[in-house]
Amino acid sequence: MRDAAPQTIYLKDYTPTPYNVAHVALDFTLHPTATRVQSRITFTRVRAEDLVLNGEDLILKSLRVDGAEVPHELSETHLTIPAAHLSDAFTLEVEVEISPQTNTALEGLYMSGGMYCTQCEAEGFRKITYMYDRPDVMAPYEVTIHADTPVQLSNGNPTAPGCWTDPHPKPTYLFALVAGDLVATTDHFTTMEGREVTLNVYVRPGDEDKTDYAMDALKRSMKWEEDVYGRPYDLDVFNIVAVDDFNMGAMENKGLNIFNSKYVLASPETATDTDYAMIEGIVAHEYFHNWTGNRITCRDWFQLCLKEGLTVYRDQQFSADMRSAPVQRIKDVLQLRARQFREDAGPLAHPVRPEAFVEINNFYTATVYEKGAEVIGMLRTLVGPAAYDAALTLYFDRHDGQACTIEDWIQVFEDSTGRDLSQFKRWYAQAGTPHLTVTDDFKNGEYTLHLKQKTKPSAGQPDKAPQVIPIAMGLIGADGAEVLPTQVVEMSEAELTLRYELDAKPIPSLLRGFSAPVILETEQSEADRLVLLAHDTDPFNRWEASTLLAKSNLMANLTAGSAPATAWLDALTKVITDDTLDPAFRALVLALPSEDNLANACDAAGIVPDPTAIHSARKAVHLAIAQHMGEALPALIAATATPGPYSPAANDAAKRSLRAQLLRLQTRLDGGTMARAAYDAATNMTDQLAAFGCLLSAGDTTVAAAFEAQWRTDRLVMDKWFAMSVAEADPDDAVAVATALTQHADFDWKNPNRFRSVIAGMTAMNPAGFHHPSGAGYRFLADWLLKLDALNPQTTARMSTAFETWRRYDVDRQALIQEQLARIATHPGLSRDTAEMVGRMRDA
């Protein structure tokens, strides 16, 4: 394991390597504990300096430069060859031995259920052989694999059994190797250039009947990429491999995408509509990286958002085209607010392009991904769709085959549009979420909107300059008629005043489509929000009005015990019963803000959030909605039926999402009678899991055992069972339930999916249980983080962020969390990954 002693790396210190790499040849002789890796790397000199290569957990067997042994120095992390022994062009031949079977960190070459696989992003290649392990060093690769496995895969095109050639220069993080007993679902795609591409989805024997949707999503992604961005695929084969043990969702390795199994395998009986949508989106995301990440990569890891933010934006565009665009936008914003706004508001806040890091794995964050995508979306809004398309074409033409920076990206837009985007770059440099405060006035036929922007101080950035904020807005009359259609106002100063000549005071509909990732603060009345809910022509703002109404009623119940307002309940019922609206949109309107969202609202209002009280208030308001809708619920549930065979198509999935919300309400009234009938009648996992959750929440004592008995042999469905069992537990019992599940025979804590299903099932899905006043939830999490850290620092560090909001709670909870953070921070041998995250949280 790497030493936990922090060594901060700064963007300002970037220096190109003194040697370029012209070609890489790798020869693997695979063995679980004694894999031999022979590398033959051709270098050319740029500057006369020592050759210093990265390498960790390697046993060096031999080393030669142009066939001769040379003096060298080894440390735990580097190989150094003095410059005096190197010529202007030379070939380094190295043989090392590694142990994939004992590589529990799941970085580099490791084993998953007898299968050899790799994960090299961000810095895993250094655990395979000695090399410059950084994204700006790109070279073509030739790979030979010797193994007694039926399948051996690597990047590029196959040239012989076990032999692969990738003609496209790539950095080390995109290297991939897979070998094992695998079976493939095979199809083909003809590109716009006429290239015939063989497509394979490799899985373990027995899983091949669950690959059709992933294959379909891949083909649709390839077609969409050509139609929308004009980018064809560039190899003869494209392979996807499903792996059970994987720290992330998937990896875009050139021509060989490696996926967490949960984002490949799907059948109607075992996967939910959400699973299908995730598979579609992640397959697209990794495929789109072929151009935005692989063909054009990032110069250094500070530029991570260059590939990730752009590719997230592109996969969001794809999902919007495949499904309901308004619903997709709402879901994207829900995720942004839940993950990135929380990050921006706490001790882990950082710019979209950070200036420094200790462990790069800790910067695969919502800020880099989700906020990075929002920055791309704002840029497209500001320049317009046509100019955006022209700029992207220039970007691909100018930088194909290069490792680039944010400056390169911005320069393309400036050159293409003639705009000065120097102020816009602040979105990449400043941490925190801007607050946009809006007041209005109407006098003598003139309507005035006054806007102010301000971003709160964050670590290392006490003063924030105004940012460019595109504000898509319209005006709605009191009668619901649209007075001003959507226009985009560009705000670049700290304050902006807008004036309109009108006959009557309108209701502003601001940030339509959520045109900028800001927190909007207005003094809008409940009556105005009811008008927007009923009449706004922008679907996002119609949903937003509903969310704000729900939040105000929840806060009233929380702070004063008030019953929900009848006007809101009537308006909500009207939307839910409106058959002209997309069922998926109605489901989102019906969903109450999360408990974490309400904790944020309390914090923003200067109220110390009480997780137990928030949980109770949410249950009370949910019951009130159920009682108000009352007798209408059974008929509404019946109307959402999807007769015929299951289809993951958007229309059917929309109906099932509304059905699940309505069934939750009905369960509040009948104690689970209808949910039990739905569970017994379910023919697909979406309906079964929805009913299962309802029954658990109603206290059904038999359904958990029945579900487990039915699905005990399906590892991905059992992940759902573990997670749901914790999420639906009574907060007073949550830690006991989670503890019991960790003692279950099928709880494999070394598998990231299973670990997350239980631990995140409590910390993220049962916040009242996690924040129980006893502090038992905090001790439970710390115990498991310390256990996992020795094996898998990357997953441990990411899971530790459950503690990041500790400062918003009462002094007793703060003390309990601080105690656990101190316990983790002082643990002997703590990984660098976890040490950095815990240190940042403690220093807040």
C-alpha positions in Angstrom: 0.0 0.0 0.0 1.2 3.5 -0.7 2.4 5.6 2.1 -0.3 7.8 3.7 2.1 10.8 4.1 0.6 13.6 2.0 2.4 15.0 -1.0 0.5 17.8 -2.6 0.7 18.1 -6.4 0.0 21.5 -7.9 -1.3 22.5 -11.3 1.2 25.3 -11.5 4.1 22.8 -11.3 3.2 20.9 -14.5 6.2 20.1 -16.6 6.4 17.9 -19.7 8.4 14.7 -19.4 12.0 14.8 -20.5 11.5 11.8 -22.7 8.7 11.0 -25.2 7.4 7.5 -25.7 7.2 6.4 -29.3 5.9 2.8 -28.9 5.0 0.3 -26.2 5.0 -3.5 -26.5 3.8 -5.6 -23.6 4.0 -9.3 -23.2 1.9 -10.9 -20.4 2.3 -14.5 -19.0 -0.7 -14.6 -16.7 -0.6 -16.4 -13.3 -2.8 -15.6 -10.3 0.1 -14.8 -8.0 3.1 -14.6 -10.4 2.2 -12.9 -13.6 5.2 -12.0 -15.7 5.1 -8.7 -17.6 7.7 -7.9 -20.2 7.7 -4.4 -21.5 9.6 -3.0 -24.5 9.3 0.8 -24.6 10.9 3.1 -27.1 11.8 6.5 -25.9 13.2 9.7 -27.5 15.0 12.4 -25.5 13.6 15.9 -25.2 15.9 17.1 -22.3 19.0 15.5 -20.9 17.6 14.4 -17.5 17.3 11.2 -15.6 14.5 8.8 -16.7 12.1 8.5 -13.7 9.3 6.1 -14.2 6.4 5.2 -12.0 6.0 1.7 -10.5 4.4 0.2 -7.4 4.1 -3.3 -6.0 6.4 -4.6 -8.7 9.2 -7.2 -8.4 11.9 -6.3 -10.9 13.3 -9.4 -12.7 15.4 -7.7 -15.4 16.2 -4.4 -17.0 18.1 -3.5 -20.1 18.6 -0.4 -22.2 19.3 -1.2 -25.9 20.1 -4.8 -24.8 22.6 -3.8 -22.1 22.3 -3.8 -18.3 22.6 -0.3 -16.9 22.8 1.2 -13.4 19.4 2.1 -11.9 17.7 3.0 -8.6 14.5 1.6 -7.2 12.1 3.0 -4.6 8.7 1.9 -3.6 7.2 4.2 -6.2 9.8 4.9 -8.9 12.5 3.5 -11.2 15.3 5.9 -12.0 17.9 5.5 -14.7 20.6 8.2 -14.8 20.7 10.3 -18.0 24.4 9.4 -18.6 23.3 5.9 -19.6 20.6 7.0 -22.1 20.9 8.1 -25.7 18.7 10.4 -27.8 16.6 7.3 -28.8 16.7 4.1 -26.9 14.6 1.0 -26.0 13.9 0.1 -22.4 13.2 -3.6 -21.8 11.9 -4.5 -18.3 10.5 -7.7 -16.9 8.5 -7.6 -13.6 6.4 -10.0 -11.6 3.0 -9.0 -10.1 0.3 -10.8 -8.1 -3.2 -10.1 -9.5 -4.9 -12.4 -7.0 -3.7 -10.4 -4.0 -4.4 -7.0 -5.6 -7.5 -6.2 -3.5 -7.3 -2.5 -4.3 -8.8 -3.3 -7.8 -6.3 -1.0 -9.5 -3.8 -2.2 -12.1 -4.1 -5.9 -13.0 -6.3 -7.9 -10.6 -8.6 -10.9 -10.4 -12.4 -11.0 -10.1 -13.9 -14.5 -9.7 -11.1 -16.2 -11.6 -11.0 -13.5 -14.4 -8.0 -11.3 -15.0 -8.9 -7.7 -15.6 -7.4 -4.2 -15.3 -8.4 -0.8 -14.0 -5.7 1.8 -14.8 -7.5 5.1 -14.4 -6.2 7.2 -12.8 -2.8 5.7 -11.8 -3.2 2.0 -11.9 -0.8 1.2 -14.8 2.2 1.7 -12.4 1.1 -1.5 -10.7 1.6 -3.4 -14.0 5.1 -2.2 -15.1 7.4 0.7 -15.0 6.2 3.6 -17.1 5.4 7.3 -17.2 1.9 6.9 -15.7 0.4 10.2 -16.7 -2.2 11.2 -19.3 0.0 13.4 -21.5 2.3 10.5 -22.5 0.6 8.8 -25.4 1.8 6.0 -27.6 0.6 3.1 -29.8 0.6 -0.3 -28.1 1.1 -3.9 -29.1 0.1 -6.5 -26.5 0.6 -10.3 -26.3 -1.2 -12.4 -23.7 -0.2 -15.9 -22.8 -2.9 -17.6 -20.6 -4.8 -20.8 -20.3 -8.1 -19.0 -20.6 -10.6 -19.2 -23.4 -10.6 -15.4 -24.0 -7.7 -12.9 -24.0 -8.6 -9.3 -24.8 -6.8 -6.0 -25.0 -7.1 -2.6 -26.7 -7.3 -2.2 -30.5 -7.6 -4.8 -33.2 -6.8 -8.5 -32.8 -3.9 -9.7 -35.0 -3.6 -13.3 -33.7 -4.9 -15.3 -30.7 -3.9 -13.3 -27.6 -2.3 -10.6 -29.7 -3.6 -7.0 -30.1 -2.5 -3.9 -31.8 -3.9 -0.4 -31.0 -2.8 2.0 -33.7 -4.2 5.0 -31.9 -1.8 6.7 -29.4 -3.2 6.5 -25.9 -2.1 7.2 -22.4 -1.4 4.5 -19.8 -4.8 5.0 -18.0 -6.6 3.7 -21.1 -4.7 0.4 -21.3 -6.9 -2.6 -20.7 -6.5 -6.4 -20.5 -9.1 -9.1 -19.8 -8.6 -12.8 -19.7 -11.0 -15.5 -18.5 -13.7 -18.0 -19.1 -16.2 -15.6 -20.9 -18.9 -15.9 -23.5 -19.8 -13.1 -26.0 -23.0 -11.7 -27.4 -21.9 -10.6 -30.9 -23.4 -8.1 -33.3 -22.2 -5.7 -36.0 -22.4 -2.0 -36.8 -21.5 -0.2 -40.1 -20.2 3.2 -39.6 -20.9 6.3 -41.6 -17.6 5.7 -43.3 -18.6 2.1 -44.3 -16.4 0.4 -41.7 -17.8 -2.9 -40.5 -17.3 -3.1 -36.7 -17.7 -6.3 -34.7 -19.4 -5.6 -31.4 -19.0 -8.0 -28.4 -20.4 -8.0 -24.9 -18.5 -10.5 -22.8 -19.9 -12.0 -19.7 -19.6 -15.1 -17.5 -21.3 -18.2 -18.8 -24.9 -18.1 -17.7 -25.2 -14.4 -18.0 -25.4 -14.1 -21.8 -29.2 -13.9 -21.7 -28.9 -10.6 -19.9 -26.8 -8.7 -22.5 -29.3 -7.7 -25.2 -30.1 -4.3 -23.8 -26.5 -3.3 -23.4 -25.8 -4.3 -27.0 -28.9 -2.3 -28.2 -27.7 0.7 -26.2 -24.3 0.5 -27.7 -25.6 0.4 -31.3 -27.9 3.4 -30.6 -25.0 5.3 -29.0 -22.8 4.7 -32.1 -25.6 5.9 -34.4 -26.4 9.0 -32.2 -22.7 9.9 -32.1 -22.6 10.0 -35.8 -25.9 11.8 -36.3 -25.4 14.5 -33.7 -21.6 14.9 -33.5 -20.4 13.4 -36.8 -17.9 11.1 -35.0 -17.6 7.5 -36.4 -15.9 4.7 -34.6 -12.3 4.0 -35.6 -11.4 0.3 -34.9 -12.6 -3.0 -36.3 -13.9 -4.3 -33.0 -15.5 -2.8 -29.9 -15.6 -5.0 -26.8 -17.5 -4.6 -23.5 -16.7 -6.9 -20.6 -18.8 -7.2 -17.4 -16.8 -7.6 -14.2 -18.2 -8.3 -10.7 -15.5 -6.6 -8.7 -15.1 -3.0 -9.9 -14.7 0.2 -7.9 -16.6 2.4 -10.4 -19.4 2.2 -12.9 -17.4 1.5 -16.0 -14.1 2.4 -17.8 -13.7 3.8 -21.4 -10.5 1.9 -22.3 -9.9 2.3 -26.1 -11.9 -0.5 -27.8 -12.2 -2.5 -24.6 -14.7 -1.0 -22.1 -14.7 -2.7 -18.8 -18.0 -2.4 -16.9 -19.3 -3.1 -13.4 -21.7 -6.0 -14.0 -24.6 -4.1 -12.7 -24.4 -1.7 -15.6 -24.4 -4.5 -18.3 -26.6 -7.3 -17.1 -30.4 -6.9 -17.4 -33.5 -9.0 -17.8 -37.1 -8.0 -17.0 -37.1 -10.4 -14.1 -33.9 -9.1 -12.5 -33.5 -5.5 -13.5 -35.6 -2.4 -12.8 -36.4 0.4 -15.2 -33.8 2.4 -13.4 -31.2 -0.3 -14.1 -32.1 -0.2 -17.8 -31.8 3.6 -17.9 -28.5 3.4 -16.1 -27.2 0.8 -18.5 -28.3 2.9 -21.5 -26.7 6.0 -20.1 -23.4 4.5 -19.0 -22.9 2.5 -22.1 -23.4 5.7 -24.0 -21.1 7.6 -21.7 -18.2 5.2 -22.1 -18.7 4.9 -25.8 -18.7 8.7 -26.2 -15.4 8.8 -24.5 -13.9 7.4 -27.6 -13.7 10.9 -28.9 -14.0 13.0 -25.8 -11.4 11.3 -23.6 -9.6 8.8 -25.8 -8.9 10.5 -29.2 -8.6 13.8 -27.3 -7.5 13.3 -23.7 -6.5 15.5 -20.8 -2.9 16.9 -20.4 -2.9 16.2 -16.7 -5.4 15.1 -14.1 -6.2 18.7 -13.2 -8.0 18.8 -16.6 -10.1 15.8 -15.7 -13.3 17.8 -16.3 -12.3 18.3 -19.9 -13.1 14.7 -20.7 -15.6 13.9 -17.9 -17.8 17.0 -17.9 -18.0 17.1 -21.7 -18.8 13.4 -21.9 -21.4 13.6 -19.1 -23.1 16.4 -21.0 -23.1 14.3 -24.2 -24.6 11.3 -22.4 -27.3 13.5 -20.9 -28.1 14.8 -24.4 -28.3 11.2 -25.6 -30.6 10.1 -22.8 -32.8 13.2 -23.4 -33.2 12.1 -27.0 -33.8 8.5 -26.1 -36.4 9.3 -23.4 -38.4 12.4 -22.2 -36.1 15.4 -22.4 -37.9 17.4 -19.6 -37.9 14.3 -17.3 -34.2 13.7 -18.0 -33.4 17.3 -17.2 -35.2 17.1 -13.9 -33.4 13.9 -13.0 -30.0 15.4 -14.0 -30.7 18.4 -11.7 -31.9 16.2 -8.9 -28.6 14.4 -9.0 -26.7 17.6 -9.2 -28.4 19.1 -6.2 -28.2 15.9 -4.2 -24.5 15.3 -4.8 -22.7 18.4 -6.2 -24.5 21.2 -4.3 -23.8 19.2 -1.1 -20.2 18.9 -2.1 -19.9 22.6 -2.9 -21.4 23.6 0.4 -19.1 21.6 2.6 -15.4 20.9 3.4 -14.9 18.9 0.2 -15.7 21.9 -2.1 -13.3 22.4 -5.0 -13.3 24.1 -8.4 -14.3 22.1 -11.5 -10.6 22.3 -12.3 -8.8 22.0 -9.0 -5.5 23.7 -8.4 -4.0 20.9 -6.2 -4.5 17.4 -5.0 -2.9 14.7 -2.9 -4.7 11.6 -4.3 -6.3 12.0 -7.7 -8.8 9.3 -7.1 -10.4 11.6 -4.6 -11.2 14.1 -7.4 -13.6 11.8 -9.3 -16.3 13.9 -7.9 -19.7 15.3 -8.6 -18.1 18.7 -9.1 -15.9 17.4 -11.9 -18.6 15.3 -13.5 -22.0 16.9 -12.9 -21.0 20.5 -12.5 -18.5 20.0 -15.3 -21.4 19.0 -17.5 -23.4 22.0 -16.4 -20.6 24.3 -17.5 -20.7 22.7 -21.0 -24.5 23.2 -21.1 -24.1 26.9 -20.1 -21.5 27.4 -22.8 -23.9 25.9 -25.4 -26.7 28.2 -24.1 -24.5 31.2 -24.4 -23.2 30.7 -27.9 -26.2 28.9 -29.3 -26.6 25.3 -30.7 -25.2 26.1 -34.2 -22.1 27.8 -32.8 -21.6 25.0 -30.3 -21.7 22.4 -33.1 -19.1 24.4 -35.1 -16.9 24.8 -32.1 -17.0 21.0 -31.4 -16.1 20.3 -35.0 -13.1 22.6 -34.7 -12.1 21.0 -31.4 -12.1 17.5 -32.9 -10.2 18.7 -36.0 -7.6 20.8 -34.1 -6.9 18.5 -31.2 -7.4 14.9 -32.4 -4.6 12.8 -30.9 -3.6 15.3 -28.3 -3.7 15.7 -24.6 -5.4 19.1 -23.9 -6.2 21.7 -21.3 -9.2 23.8 -20.4 -7.4 26.7 -22.1 -7.4 24.7 -25.4 -11.1 24.0 -25.0 -12.0 27.7 -24.3 -9.7 28.8 -27.1 -11.7 26.7 -29.6 -14.9 28.5 -28.7 -13.3 31.9 -28.8 -11.8 31.2 -32.2 -15.0 29.8 -33.5 -17.4 32.4 -32.2 -15.2 35.5 -31.7 -16.4 35.8 -28.1 -14.2 36.7 -25.2 -14.7 33.9 -22.7 -12.1 34.9 -20.1 -14.8 35.6 -17.5 -16.6 32.4 -18.3 -13.4 30.5 -17.3 -14.2 31.4 -13.7 -16.7 28.5 -13.7 -13.7 26.2 -13.9 -11.6 28.1 -11.3 -14.0 29.1 -8.5 -15.5 26.6 -6.0 -18.9 26.9 -4.6 -22.5 27.4 -5.9 -23.5 31.0 -6.7 -26.6 32.3 -5.0 -28.9 34.3 -7.3 -31.2 36.6 -5.3 -34.1 38.0 -7.2 -36.6 40.7 -6.1 -39.2 42.4 -8.3 -41.5 45.4 -8.3 -44.4 46.7 -10.5 -45.1 50.5 -10.7 -46.9 52.6 -13.3 -46.9 49.9 -15.9 -43.2 49.0 -15.5 -42.2 45.6 -14.1 -38.7 45.5 -12.7 -36.5 42.5 -11.8 -33.4 43.0 -9.7 -30.9 40.2 -9.6 -27.8 39.8 -7.4 -25.2 37.1 -7.5 -22.9 36.0 -4.7 -20.8 33.0 -4.1 -19.9 32.1 -0.5 -16.2 31.8 0.5 -14.6 28.4 0.4 -11.2 26.9 1.5 -8.5 29.0 -0.2 -11.0 31.3 -2.0 -12.3 33.9 0.5 -13.5 36.3 -2.3 -15.4 35.2 -5.4 -15.7 37.3 -8.5 -19.0 37.6 -10.4 -19.5 34.8 -12.9 -21.3 34.7 -16.3 -24.8 33.3 -15.6 -27.1 32.5 -18.5 -30.7 33.0 -17.2 -33.4 31.5 -19.3 -36.6 33.2 -18.3 -40.2 34.0 -19.1 -43.1 35.8 -17.5 -46.5 34.3 -16.7 -49.6 36.3 -16.1 -51.8 35.8 -13.0 -54.3 34.0 -15.2 -51.6 31.5 -16.4 -51.1 33.1 -19.8 -47.5 33.5 -20.9 -46.7 37.2 -21.1 -43.0 36.8 -22.2 -41.8 33.7 -24.0 -38.4 32.2 -23.0 -35.4 34.5 -23.5 -31.8 34.1 -22.3 -30.4 37.0 -20.3 -26.7 37.0 -19.7 -25.7 38.2 -16.3 -22.0 39.0 -15.9 -21.9 41.6 -13.1 -22.7 41.3 -9.4 -26.1 43.0 -10.0 -28.5 43.2 -12.9 -31.8 45.1 -13.4 -34.3 44.1 -16.0 -37.3 46.3 -16.9 -40.5 45.4 -18.9 -43.5 47.6 -19.8 -46.6 45.6 -18.9 -50.2 46.1 -18.0 -50.1 44.0 -14.8 -47.6 42.4 -12.5 -46.5 39.0 -13.9 -45.0 36.0 -12.2 -41.4 35.4 -13.2 -40.4 32.0 -14.4 -36.6 32.1 -13.9 -33.8 29.6 -14.7 -36.0 27.7 -17.2 -34.6 24.3 -17.9 -32.2 25.1 -15.0 -30.0 27.1 -17.3 -27.3 27.6 -14.7 -26.1 25.6 -11.6 -27.0 28.3 -9.1 -29.2 28.5 -6.0 -32.2 30.7 -6.8 -33.5 32.8 -3.9 -36.8 34.6 -4.4 -39.7 35.9 -2.2 -42.2 34.2 -4.5 -45.6 33.6 -2.8 -47.3 30.2 -2.5 -50.0 31.6 -4.7 -47.5 32.4 -7.4 -46.0 29.0 -7.2 -49.4 27.4 -7.5 -49.9 29.4 -10.8 -46.6 28.2 -12.1 -47.4 24.6 -11.1 -50.6 24.8 -13.0 -49.6 26.9 -16.1 -45.8 27.3 -16.6 -44.9 26.4 -20.1 -41.5 25.3 -19.0 -41.7 21.7 -17.6 -38.7 22.1 -15.4 -40.0 25.2 -13.7 -43.4 23.6 -13.4 -41.8 20.7 -11.5 -39.7 23.2 -9.6 -42.8 25.0 -8.4 -44.1 21.8 -7.1 -40.9 21.0 -5.3 -40.8 24.4 -3.6 -44.4 24.0 -2.5 -43.7 20.6 -1.1 -40.7 21.9 0.7 -42.5 24.8 2.3 -45.3 22.5 3.5 -42.7 20.0 4.9 -40.9 22.8 6.6 -44.1 24.1 8.1 -44.8 20.7 9.5 -41.3 20.3 10.8 -41.1 23.6 12.5 -44.7 24.2 13.6 -46.5 20.9 13.2 -48.7 22.4 10.5 -50.9 20.3 8.3 -50.2 20.6 4.5 -52.1 23.4 2.9 -55.3 22.3 1.1 -54.5 24.5 -1.9 -51.3 22.6 -2.4 -52.9 19.2 -2.0 -55.6 20.2 -4.5 -53.0 21.4 -7.0 -50.9 18.3 -6.6 -53.9 16.0 -7.1 -54.9 17.9 -10.2 -51.4 17.4 -11.7 -51.3 13.7 -10.8 -54.7 13.0 -12.3 -53.9 14.9 -15.6 -53.7 12.1 -18.2 -52.3 14.6 -20.7 -49.0 14.8 -18.7 -46.1 12.4 -19.0 -46.5 9.8 -16.2 -42.8 10.1 -15.4 -43.2 13.8 -15.0 -46.2 13.2 -12.7 -44.2 10.7 -10.7 -41.4 13.3 -10.1 -44.0 15.9 -9.1 -45.4 13.4 -6.6 -42.0 12.5 -5.1 -41.3 14.5 -1.9 -37.9 16.2 -1.4 -35.5 13.8 0.2 -34.5 13.9 3.9 -31.1 15.2 3.0 -32.7 17.9 0.9 -34.8 19.0 3.9 -31.7 19.1 6.0 -30.1 21.4 3.5 -33.3 23.6 3.6 -33.1 23.7 7.4 -29.4 24.7 7.3 -30.1 27.4 4.7 -32.9 28.8 6.9 -30.6 28.9 10.0 -32.3 26.0 11.6 -30.2 23.1 13.0 -31.5 20.0 11.2 -32.8 17.2 13.3 -32.8 14.0 11.1 -35.3 12.3 13.4 -37.8 15.1 13.2 -37.2 15.5 9.4 -38.0 11.8 9.0 -41.2 12.1 11.0 -42.3 15.3 9.1 -41.8 13.6 5.8 -43.9 10.6 6.9 -46.7 12.9 8.2 -46.9 14.9 4.9 -46.8 11.8 2.8 -49.7 10.4 4.8 -51.6 13.7 4.4 -51.2 13.4 0.6 -52.5 9.9 0.7 -55.5 10.8 2.7 -56.3 13.8 0.5 -56.2 11.6 -2.6 -57.9 8.8 -0.8 -60.5 7.0 -2.8 -58.9 8.1 -6.1 -55.7 6.1 -5.5 -56.9 2.6 -6.6 -58.2 3.8 -9.9 -55.1 5.8 -10.5 -53.0 2.7 -9.8 -55.1 0.6 -12.1 -54.7 3.2 -14.9 -50.9 2.8 -14.8 -51.0 -0.9 -15.7 -48.7 -1.9 -18.6 -50.4 -4.9 -20.1 -48.4 -7.3 -22.3 -44.8 -8.4 -22.1 -42.4 -6.2 -20.2 -40.6 -3.5 -22.2 -38.0 -1.0 -20.9 -39.3 1.6 -23.3 -39.7 5.1 -21.9 -43.5 5.1 -22.1 -44.0 1.9 -20.1 -41.2 2.8 -17.7 -43.0 6.2 -17.1 -46.2 4.4 -16.1 -44.4 2.1 -13.7 -42.6 5.0 -12.1 -46.0 6.7 -11.4 -47.5 3.4 -10.2 -44.7 3.0 -7.7 -45.3 6.4 -6.2 -49.0 5.8 -6.0 -48.6 2.4 -4.4 -46.5 4.1 -1.7 -49.4 6.4 -0.9 -51.9 3.6 -0.9 -49.7 1.6 1.5 -50.0 4.5 3.9 -53.7 3.9 3.9 -54.2 0.2 3.8 -51.0 -1.0 5.5 -49.8 -2.9 2.5 -52.8 -4.8 1.3 -52.6 -3.6 -2.3 -48.8 -3.8 -2.2 -49.0 -7.4 -1.2 -51.3 -8.1 -4.2 -48.9 -6.2 -6.4 -45.9 -8.1 -5.1 -47.6 -11.5 -5.7 -48.7 -10.5 -9.2 -45.4 -8.8 -10.3 -43.9 -10.2 -13.5 -40.9 -7.9 -13.6 -38.3 -6.6 -11.1 -39.5 -3.0 -11.3 -43.0 -3.8 -10.0 -41.7 -6.5 -7.6 -39.1 -4.2 -6.0 -41.5 -1.3 -5.7 -44.0 -3.5 -3.9 -41.2 -5.0 -1.8 -40.2 -1.6 -0.6 -43.8 -0.7 0.3 -44.2 -3.9 2.3 -40.9 -3.4 4.2 -42.0 0.2 5.1 -45.3 -1.2 6.3 -43.6 -3.6 8.7 -44.3 -6.8 6.8 -42.3 -9.5 8.6 -42.4 -12.2 5.9 -41.6 -10.5 2.6 -37.9 -10.1 3.2 -37.4 -13.8 3.6 -39.5 -14.6 0.6 -37.6 -12.2 -1.6 -34.3 -13.6 -0.4 -35.3 -17.1 -1.0 -36.4 -16.3 -4.5 -33.3 -14.4 -5.5 -30.5 -15.9 -3.4 -28.5 -17.0 -6.4 -28.6 -13.8 -8.3 -25.9 -11.5 -7.1 -27.2 -8.2 -8.5 -30.8 -8.8 -7.3 -29.3 -9.6 -3.9 -27.6 -6.3 -3.9 -31.0 -4.7 -4.1 -32.3 -6.9 -1.2 -29.4 -5.9 1.0 -29.8 -2.2 0.2 -33.6 -2.1 0.5 -33.5 -4.0 3.8 -31.4 -1.2 5.4 -33.1 1.7 3.6 -36.6 0.7 4.7 -35.6 -0.2 8.3 -37.0 1.9 11.2 -34.4 4.5 12.0 -34.2 3.2 15.6 -33.3 -0.3 14.2 -31.2 0.7 11.2 -27.8 0.0 12.7 -28.9 -3.3 14.1 -30.4 -4.3 10.7 -27.2 -3.2 8.9 -25.0 -5.1 11.4 -27.0 -8.2 11.0 -26.7 -8.0 7.2 -22.9 -7.7 7.4 -23.0 -11.1 9.2 -25.1 -12.6 6.4 -23.4 -15.5 4.6 -23.7 -13.6 1.3 -22.2 -10.4 2.5 -18.9 -10.1 0.7 -17.4 -6.9 2.0 -14.5 -7.1 -0.4 -16.9 -6.7 -3.3 -17.6 -3.0 -3.8 -21.2 -3.5 -5.0 -22.1 -5.6 -1.9 -20.2 -3.3 0.5 -22.0 -0.2 -0.9 -25.4 -1.9 -0.8 -25.3 -2.2 3.0 -23.1 0.6 4.1 -24.6 3.2 1.7 -28.0 1.6 2.2 -27.8 3.2 5.7 -25.7 6.3 5.2 -27.4 7.6 2.0 -30.8 5.9 2.0 -31.7 5.9 5.7 -30.3 9.2 7.0 -32.4 9.2 10.2 -30.9 5.8 11.0 -27.3 6.9 10.2 -27.7 10.1 12.2 -29.4 8.4 15.2 -28.7 10.4 18.4 -26.9 7.5 19.9 -24.0 7.8 17.4 -24.3 4.1 16.6 -24.5 4.9 12.8 -21.3 6.9 12.9 -19.4 4.1 14.8 -20.8 1.5 12.4 -19.5 3.4 9.3 -16.1 4.1 10.9 -15.7 0.5 11.8 -16.3 -0.7 8.2 -14.2 2.1 6.7 -11.2 1.1 8.8 -11.7 -2.5 7.9 -12.0 -1.8 4.1 -9.2 0.8 3.9 -6.4 -1.8 4.2 -7.8 -3.6 1.1 -9.5 -1.0 -1.0 -8.5 2.6 -0.2 -10.4 4.1 -3.2 -13.8 2.8 -2.2 -13.1 3.6 1.4 -12.3 7.2 0.7 -15.4 7.7 -1.4 -17.6 6.2 1.3 -16.1 8.4 3.9 -17.9 11.4 2.4 -21.0 10.4 4.4 -19.4 12.5 7.1 -18.9 15.6 5.0 -22.0 17.5 6.3 -21.1 17.1 9.9 -21.0 20.8 10.7 -24.7 21.4 10.0 -25.9 19.2 12.8 -26.3 19.9 16.6 -23.3 20.0 18.9 -23.9 16.5 20.2 -23.9 14.9 16.7 -20.9 17.0 15.7 -19.0 15.7 18.7 -19.9 12.1 17.9 -18.8 12.5 14.2 -15.6 14.3 15.1 -14.8 11.4 17.5 -15.1 8.9 14.6 -13.2 11.1 12.1 -10.3 11.5 14.7 -10.4 7.7 15.2 -10.0 7.1 11.4 -7.4 9.9 11.0 -5.1 8.4 13.7 -5.5 4.8 12.6 -2.1 3.2 11.9 -1.4 2.6 8.2 -4.3 4.6 6.9 -4.2 5.0 3.2 -3.3 8.2 1.4 -6.8 8.2 -0.2 -8.7 8.1 3.0 -6.3 10.3 5.0 -6.7 13.1 2.5 -10.5 13.0 2.6 -10.8 12.7 6.4 -8.2 15.5 6.8 -10.2 17.8 4.6 -13.4 17.1 6.5 -11.8 17.6 9.8 -10.1 20.9 8.8 -13.4 22.4 7.7 
